[in-house]
Amino acid sequence: MGSGVRTDPAAGVTGWAPGRAASPRAPRWFGDGPREALPPVRRTRHAGPGRPPGVAGRRTGYGQDRAGRTHRGFHRGGTSLADGALMTDGPDGRSVIVTGGGSGIGRATALAFAAQGDRVVVADLDGAAADAVVIEAVRAGGTATAVPGDLSEQAVVERVTATAVGRFGGVDVLVNNAGIMDSMSALGDVDDAEWERVIRVNLTAPFLLTRAVLPHMLAAGHGVVVNTASEAALRGSAAGAAYTASKHGVVGLTRSLAVTYRGNGIRANAVCPGGTATGIAVAADPTAHGPSALAPHFVNLGRVARPEEQAAVILFLASQAASHINGAILPVDDGWSAV
């Protein structure tokens, strides 16, 4: 019977799912603000909504912005953390690019940014999927536009950047989320075409788009880049050779960017999703050396995440609540990386 890999091409490996002919015991793998000193937050101690008179709110529970408006939750600069949600102040929100925004983690991320008032460019190879996300965001009251195309092509990179700058006035946040899975092949079985395709989409494309938006972030004096790496960026037992190499490269790109541009108000971090329920399948031969060698290591996979759970971490890293987090490589994997 057939088999395949269930994975989010942006999230990274989630693994090979054996067909019915496989052993029933075989594993199923599933796959900002300015950096300058921030103004102090004035705290208020008073009764809040639902509190009886005379009972003070928690000291960190209430704050006032520079206009004197009282907010429940944490507020600082242009972003507040209220009731666990990241909110963006201002009439227009930030300009955000999300690649791979047509499905999976990218879709959840694009919708979440739009829901909090940001203006989102949804970039995806699948133009119809990108359009569908834009329609969903707009129907919910958000602002979004779609740009289809292969982000490993310079012309598409330029079109995505120009759309964000022309429509939304710049690029405040870039989420490099688009990616593809490999065939779980061991190094000796990887052909040139697979290697070049995976490296081009997973590593070269984020490099090209980040390079394109950097001048706009530098001119503005601030910017945030969040890259979607993978559990495969942390170990050698979560994907094939091509995918593992590409995601290790994303980690290196993230750290280099964080160090070299931290003095310019730009932050760069990466999330490393573990198993995520996106239902995207990639063919893999379970009898080949790569999948058979990797299969025993997936016993520690843990709970499979929803795309929205990954998106929530991306939004946090892009927010002012994470203003001092730079160069972090953050596993979002239910402890898989801790085993």
C-alpha positions as CSV (number, residue, x, y, z in Angstrom):
1,M,0.0,0.0,0.0
2,G,1.0,3.6,-0.4
3,S,2.7,5.7,2.3
4,G,3.5,9.3,2.8
5,V,4.8,12.0,5.1
6,R,2.4,14.1,7.0
7,T,3.9,17.5,7.4
8,D,3.5,21.2,7.1
9,P,5.9,22.2,4.4
10,A,6.6,25.4,6.3
11,A,6.8,23.8,9.8
12,G,9.2,21.2,8.9
13,V,9.4,17.6,9.5
14,T,6.6,15.8,11.0
15,G,7.4,12.5,9.5
16,W,6.6,9.5,7.5
17,A,3.1,7.9,7.9
18,P,3.3,4.2,6.9
19,G,0.6,2.8,4.7
20,R,-1.8,0.1,5.8
21,A,0.6,-2.6,4.9
22,A,3.0,-1.3,7.5
23,S,3.2,-2.8,10.9
24,P,0.4,-1.5,13.2
25,R,3.2,-0.7,15.7
26,A,5.0,1.6,13.2
27,P,5.0,5.2,14.2
28,R,2.8,7.8,12.5
29,W,4.7,11.1,12.1
30,F,2.8,14.3,11.7
31,G,3.8,16.6,10.3
32,D,8.1,46.1,16.0
33,G,8.7,48.2,17.1
34,P,11.8,50.3,17.7
35,R,14.6,48.8,19.7
36,E,15.4,52.1,21.5
37,A,14.6,52.5,25.2
38,L,10.9,52.1,25.8
39,P,8.9,54.6,27.8
40,P,8.0,53.5,31.3
41,V,4.5,52.1,31.9
42,R,2.4,53.9,34.4
43,R,0.7,51.4,36.6
44,T,-2.6,52.0,38.3
45,R,-4.1,50.2,41.3
46,H,-7.8,50.4,41.1
47,A,-10.9,48.2,40.9
48,G,-11.2,46.8,37.4
49,P,-14.2,45.3,35.5
50,G,-15.9,42.8,37.7
51,R,-13.9,43.7,40.8
52,P,-15.9,44.8,43.9
53,P,-15.3,48.4,45.0
54,G,-12.2,48.9,47.1
55,V,-10.4,45.8,45.8
56,A,-7.3,46.9,43.9
57,G,-6.3,45.3,40.7
58,R,-3.0,43.4,40.5
59,R,-0.1,45.7,40.0
60,T,0.7,44.2,36.6
61,G,-3.0,43.8,35.7
62,Y,-3.7,47.4,34.6
63,G,-1.7,50.1,32.8
64,Q,-2.1,53.4,31.0
65,D,-0.8,54.3,27.6
66,R,0.7,57.6,26.7
67,A,-2.8,59.0,26.0
68,G,-3.9,58.2,29.5
69,R,-6.2,55.4,28.4
70,T,-6.5,52.5,30.8
71,H,-6.0,49.0,29.5
72,R,-6.4,45.7,31.2
73,G,-3.2,43.8,30.8
74,F,0.3,44.8,29.9
75,H,0.8,47.8,27.7
76,R,4.1,49.2,26.3
77,G,4.9,51.0,23.1
78,G,2.7,49.9,20.3
79,T,1.6,46.6,21.5
80,S,-0.4,45.4,24.5
81,L,-0.8,42.0,26.1
82,A,-4.4,42.0,27.2
83,D,-6.2,38.9,28.6
84,G,-3.5,36.7,27.0
85,A,-3.9,38.2,23.5
86,L,-1.4,40.3,21.6
87,M,-3.0,43.5,20.4
88,T,-1.7,46.2,18.1
89,D,-2.6,49.8,18.7
90,G,-3.0,52.5,16.1
91,P,-5.6,52.9,13.3
92,D,-3.7,50.8,10.7
93,G,-1.6,48.3,12.6
94,R,1.7,47.0,11.3
95,S,2.7,45.9,7.8
96,V,3.3,42.1,7.9
97,I,4.4,39.7,5.3
98,V,3.6,36.0,5.8
99,T,5.0,33.5,3.3
100,G,3.4,30.1,2.9
101,G,0.3,31.9,4.1
102,G,-2.2,29.9,2.1
103,S,-2.3,26.9,4.4
104,G,-1.2,25.3,7.7
105,I,0.9,27.4,10.1
106,G,1.2,30.2,7.5
107,R,-2.6,30.5,7.2
108,A,-3.1,30.5,10.9
109,T,-0.4,33.1,11.3
110,A,-1.8,35.4,8.6
111,L,-5.3,35.3,10.0
112,A,-4.0,35.9,13.6
113,F,-2.1,39.0,12.5
114,A,-5.1,40.3,10.6
115,A,-7.4,39.7,13.5
116,Q,-5.3,41.9,15.8
117,G,-5.4,44.8,13.4
118,D,-2.2,44.3,11.3
119,R,-2.2,44.6,7.5
120,V,-1.0,41.3,6.0
121,V,0.5,40.3,2.7
122,V,-0.3,36.7,2.2
123,A,2.4,35.2,-0.1
124,D,2.0,31.6,-1.4
125,L,2.9,29.5,-4.4
126,D,-0.8,28.5,-4.5
127,G,-2.6,31.7,-5.5
128,A,-6.1,30.3,-4.9
129,A,-5.2,29.3,-1.4
130,A,-3.7,32.8,-0.7
131,D,-6.8,34.4,-2.1
132,A,-9.0,32.3,0.2
133,V,-7.1,33.4,3.3
134,V,-7.4,37.0,2.2
135,I,-11.1,36.6,1.8
136,E,-11.4,35.0,5.2
137,A,-9.4,37.7,6.9
138,V,-11.4,40.5,5.2
139,R,-14.7,38.9,6.1
140,A,-13.5,38.9,9.7
141,G,-12.8,42.6,9.5
142,G,-9.1,42.5,8.8
143,T,-6.9,43.9,6.0
144,A,-4.9,41.6,3.7
145,T,-3.8,41.1,0.2
146,A,-2.4,38.1,-1.7
147,V,0.7,37.7,-3.8
148,P,1.1,34.4,-5.6
149,G,4.4,32.9,-6.8
150,D,7.5,31.0,-6.1
151,L,9.6,32.9,-3.5
152,S,12.8,31.4,-4.7
153,E,12.4,33.6,-7.8
154,Q,13.8,37.1,-7.4
155,A,10.9,38.6,-9.4
156,V,8.4,37.2,-7.0
157,V,10.4,38.4,-4.0
158,E,10.4,41.9,-5.5
159,R,6.7,41.8,-6.1
160,V,6.0,40.7,-2.5
161,T,8.2,43.5,-1.1
162,A,6.7,46.1,-3.4
163,T,3.2,45.1,-2.4
164,A,3.9,45.5,1.3
165,V,5.7,48.9,0.8
166,G,3.2,50.2,-1.8
167,R,0.0,49.1,-0.1
168,F,0.9,49.3,3.6
169,G,3.8,51.8,3.7
170,G,6.7,49.5,4.6
171,V,7.6,46.2,6.2
172,D,7.4,46.0,10.0
173,V,7.3,42.2,10.3
174,L,8.4,39.4,8.0
175,V,7.5,35.8,8.7
176,N,9.5,33.5,6.5
177,N,7.2,30.4,6.8
178,A,7.1,28.9,3.4
179,G,8.9,25.6,2.8
180,I,8.7,22.1,1.4
181,M,9.5,18.7,2.7
182,D,12.0,16.2,1.4
183,S,11.5,12.5,0.8
184,M,13.1,11.6,4.1
185,S,16.1,10.3,2.1
186,A,19.4,9.6,3.7
187,L,22.3,11.5,2.2
188,G,23.4,8.7,-0.1
189,D,20.0,8.6,-1.7
190,V,19.4,12.3,-2.3
191,D,19.7,13.2,-5.9
192,D,20.8,16.6,-7.2
193,A,17.2,17.7,-8.1
194,E,15.8,17.1,-4.6
195,W,18.8,18.8,-2.9
196,E,18.6,21.9,-5.0
197,R,14.8,22.2,-4.8
198,V,14.7,21.8,-1.0
199,I,17.6,24.2,-0.4
200,R,16.2,26.7,-2.8
201,V,12.7,26.9,-1.3
202,N,13.6,26.4,2.4
203,L,16.8,28.5,2.7
204,T,17.5,30.6,-0.4
205,A,13.9,32.0,-0.5
206,P,14.0,33.3,3.1
207,F,17.5,34.8,2.4
208,L,16.2,36.6,-0.7
209,L,13.1,38.0,0.9
210,T,14.9,39.1,4.1
211,R,17.5,40.8,2.0
212,A,14.8,42.6,0.0
213,V,12.9,43.9,3.0
214,L,16.0,44.9,5.1
215,P,16.5,48.3,3.4
216,H,12.9,49.2,4.4
217,M,13.4,48.1,8.0
218,L,16.7,49.9,8.2
219,A,15.1,53.1,6.9
220,A,12.3,52.8,9.5
221,G,14.7,52.0,12.3
222,H,12.9,48.9,13.3
223,G,11.7,45.5,12.1
224,V,11.1,41.9,13.1
225,V,11.9,38.7,11.3
226,V,10.5,35.4,12.4
227,N,11.7,32.3,10.6
228,T,10.0,29.0,10.7
229,A,12.7,26.4,11.2
230,S,11.8,22.9,12.4
231,E,12.5,20.2,14.8
232,A,14.9,19.1,12.1
233,A,16.9,22.2,12.7
234,L,17.7,20.9,16.2
235,R,18.6,17.3,15.5
236,G,19.6,14.9,12.7
237,S,16.8,12.4,13.4
238,A,13.7,14.3,12.3
239,A,13.9,14.4,8.5
240,G,15.9,13.6,5.5
241,A,19.4,15.0,4.7
242,A,18.2,17.8,2.4
243,Y,15.5,19.1,4.7
244,T,17.7,18.8,7.8
245,A,20.5,20.8,6.1
246,S,18.1,23.5,4.9
247,K,16.5,24.0,8.3
248,H,19.9,24.1,10.1
249,G,20.8,26.8,7.5
250,V,17.7,28.8,8.6
251,V,18.9,28.7,12.2
252,G,22.3,30.1,11.1
253,L,20.7,32.8,9.0
254,T,18.5,33.8,11.9
255,R,21.4,34.1,14.3
256,S,23.6,36.0,11.9
257,L,20.8,38.5,11.2
258,A,20.1,38.9,14.9
259,V,23.7,39.7,15.7
260,T,24.6,41.9,12.8
261,Y,21.5,44.1,12.8
262,R,20.6,44.3,16.5
263,G,22.1,47.8,16.6
264,N,19.7,48.9,13.9
265,G,16.5,48.0,15.8
266,I,16.0,44.8,14.0
267,R,15.2,41.5,15.7
268,A,15.3,38.0,14.3
269,N,14.1,34.8,15.9
270,A,13.0,31.3,14.7
271,V,10.4,28.9,15.8
272,C,11.1,25.1,15.5
273,P,7.7,23.4,15.2
274,G,7.5,19.7,16.1
275,G,4.6,17.6,15.0
276,T,1.8,19.8,13.6
277,A,-1.6,18.7,12.3
278,T,-1.7,20.1,8.8
279,G,-2.5,17.0,6.8
280,I,0.0,17.7,4.0
281,A,1.5,14.5,2.7
282,V,4.8,13.9,1.0
283,A,5.7,10.5,-0.5
284,A,8.4,8.5,1.2
285,D,9.4,4.9,0.8
286,P,9.3,3.2,4.2
287,T,11.6,0.5,3.0
288,A,14.3,3.0,2.0
289,H,17.3,3.5,4.2
290,G,16.4,7.1,5.4
291,P,12.8,6.4,6.6
292,S,13.7,3.1,8.2
293,A,16.6,4.6,10.0
294,L,14.6,7.6,11.2
295,A,11.4,5.8,12.3
296,P,12.6,4.6,15.8
297,H,13.4,8.2,16.8
298,F,9.8,9.4,16.5
299,V,8.7,7.6,19.6
300,N,9.2,10.9,21.5
301,L,7.1,13.0,19.2
302,G,4.6,14.1,21.8
303,R,1.3,15.7,21.3
304,V,0.6,17.0,17.8
305,A,0.1,20.8,17.7
306,R,-2.6,22.7,16.0
307,P,-1.4,25.4,13.5
308,E,-2.9,28.1,15.7
309,E,-0.6,27.0,18.5
310,Q,2.4,27.6,16.4
311,A,1.0,30.9,15.1
312,A,0.5,32.2,18.6
313,V,4.3,31.8,19.3
314,I,5.1,33.6,16.1
315,L,2.8,36.5,17.0
316,F,4.5,36.7,20.4
317,L,8.0,36.9,18.9
318,A,6.8,39.6,16.6
319,S,5.3,41.7,19.5
320,Q,6.7,44.2,21.9
321,A,6.2,41.7,24.6
322,A,9.3,40.0,23.1
323,S,11.2,43.2,22.5
324,H,14.4,41.9,24.2
325,I,14.3,38.5,22.5
326,N,16.7,38.4,19.7
327,G,18.5,35.4,18.1
328,A,16.3,32.9,19.9
329,I,15.7,29.5,18.4
330,L,12.5,28.4,20.1
331,P,11.2,24.8,20.0
332,V,7.4,24.5,19.9
333,D,7.2,20.8,20.2
334,D,5.6,19.6,23.4
335,G,9.1,18.8,24.8
336,W,10.3,16.6,21.9
337,S,13.6,18.6,21.8
338,A,14.0,18.1,25.6
339,V,14.2,14.3,25.3
